[in-house]
Amino acid sequence: MSEPTTPDGPVTDADQGGPGRTTIAPRVVERLAVAAAREVDSTAAGRGGLGGLVRGRLPRASATIAGQTSKVEVQVGATWPDGLAGVAARVRDHVSERIRTLSGIEVTSVDVTVAEIVSARDLTPRVQ
């Protein structure tokens, strides 16, 4: 018995309502990257007030996707006095792992920019 065909060629699983193609938009990867960056110790939401209105809140991310791979750029705020290289490395590793785990997309690079330093003292609520 021959394989079923369509005018365009053999019938595929997608033609029969079976497994098809899943497309993940860059915006989804960007949101995963932001959420993952927030999970890392020593990162802080930065750019409150007027600076936040003009330049945007932190963390933020941009992503490009090619097939099943992605390149990600993340901007974060770091807490003082934590070492910036260590913070960036933890963000890089965690963002890559979370995107791979949650989306199945392999991350080829994560460029991390520490865009702001926030004093740990400023993060603790003050008692009046």
C-alpha positions in Angstrom: 0.0 0.0 0.0 1.4 3.4 -0.9 1.7 6.4 1.5 -1.1 9.0 1.3 -0.2 12.1 -0.6 -1.5 15.6 -1.2 -1.0 17.7 -4.3 2.1 19.2 -2.6 3.6 15.8 -1.7 3.4 13.1 1.0 0.9 13.6 3.9 2.7 14.6 7.1 1.7 14.4 10.8 0.9 18.1 10.6 -1.5 17.5 7.7 -3.4 14.9 9.7 -3.8 17.1 12.8 -0.8 15.3 14.5 2.3 16.8 15.8 3.1 20.1 14.0 5.6 22.8 14.4 5.9 24.9 17.6 7.1 28.4 17.2 8.3 30.5 20.1 8.4 34.2 19.6 11.4 36.2 20.7 9.2 38.2 23.1 8.5 34.9 25.0 12.3 34.2 25.3 12.8 37.8 26.5 10.1 37.4 29.2 11.7 34.1 30.3 15.1 35.9 30.5 13.7 38.7 32.6 12.0 36.3 35.0 15.1 34.2 35.3 17.3 37.3 36.0 14.9 38.4 38.8 15.5 34.9 40.4 19.2 35.5 40.8 20.5 36.7 44.2 22.3 40.0 44.1 20.1 41.4 41.3 17.8 44.3 42.0 15.0 46.1 40.3 16.6 49.3 39.3 15.7 52.6 37.6 12.8 53.7 39.7 11.5 57.2 39.4 12.2 59.4 36.5 15.1 57.2 35.3 12.7 54.3 35.0 10.3 56.2 33.0 13.0 57.4 30.5 15.2 54.3 30.2 12.9 51.5 31.4 12.9 49.2 34.4 15.4 46.5 35.1 15.9 43.7 34.4 15.1 43.8 30.8 16.1 41.6 27.9 16.2 41.2 24.1 16.5 38.0 22.2 17.0 36.8 18.6 15.9 33.3 17.6 17.3 31.2 14.7 15.6 27.8 14.5 16.0 26.1 17.9 18.8 28.5 19.1 18.7 31.9 20.7 21.1 34.8 21.6 20.0 36.8 24.6 21.0 40.2 26.0 20.1 41.0 29.6 20.4 44.2 31.5 20.3 44.0 35.3 20.7 46.0 38.4 23.2 44.6 40.9 23.3 45.1 44.7 26.3 46.8 46.2 28.8 45.5 47.5 28.4 42.2 45.6 31.1 41.5 42.9 29.8 42.4 39.5 31.6 39.7 37.6 30.0 37.1 39.9 26.5 38.6 39.6 26.9 38.6 35.8 28.1 35.0 35.7 25.2 33.8 37.9 22.7 35.7 35.7 24.2 34.3 32.5 24.1 30.7 33.8 20.6 30.9 35.3 19.0 32.7 32.3 20.5 30.1 29.9 19.4 27.2 32.0 15.8 28.5 32.5 15.2 29.3 28.9 16.5 25.9 27.8 14.3 24.1 30.5 11.1 26.1 29.9 11.2 26.5 26.2 13.4 23.8 24.8 15.4 26.5 22.9 19.2 26.2 23.2 20.8 29.5 24.2 24.1 30.0 22.4 25.1 33.2 24.3 23.8 35.4 27.1 25.4 38.9 27.2 24.8 40.5 30.6 25.1 44.2 31.2 25.1 45.5 34.8 23.3 48.8 34.0 22.9 50.0 37.6 24.2 49.4 41.1 21.8 49.6 44.0 22.9 49.7 47.6 21.6 46.7 49.6 20.8 49.3 52.3 18.3 51.0 49.9 16.5 47.6 49.4 15.6 47.2 53.1 12.4 48.9 54.2 12.9 51.8 56.6 11.0 51.9 59.8 9.6 55.4 60.5 
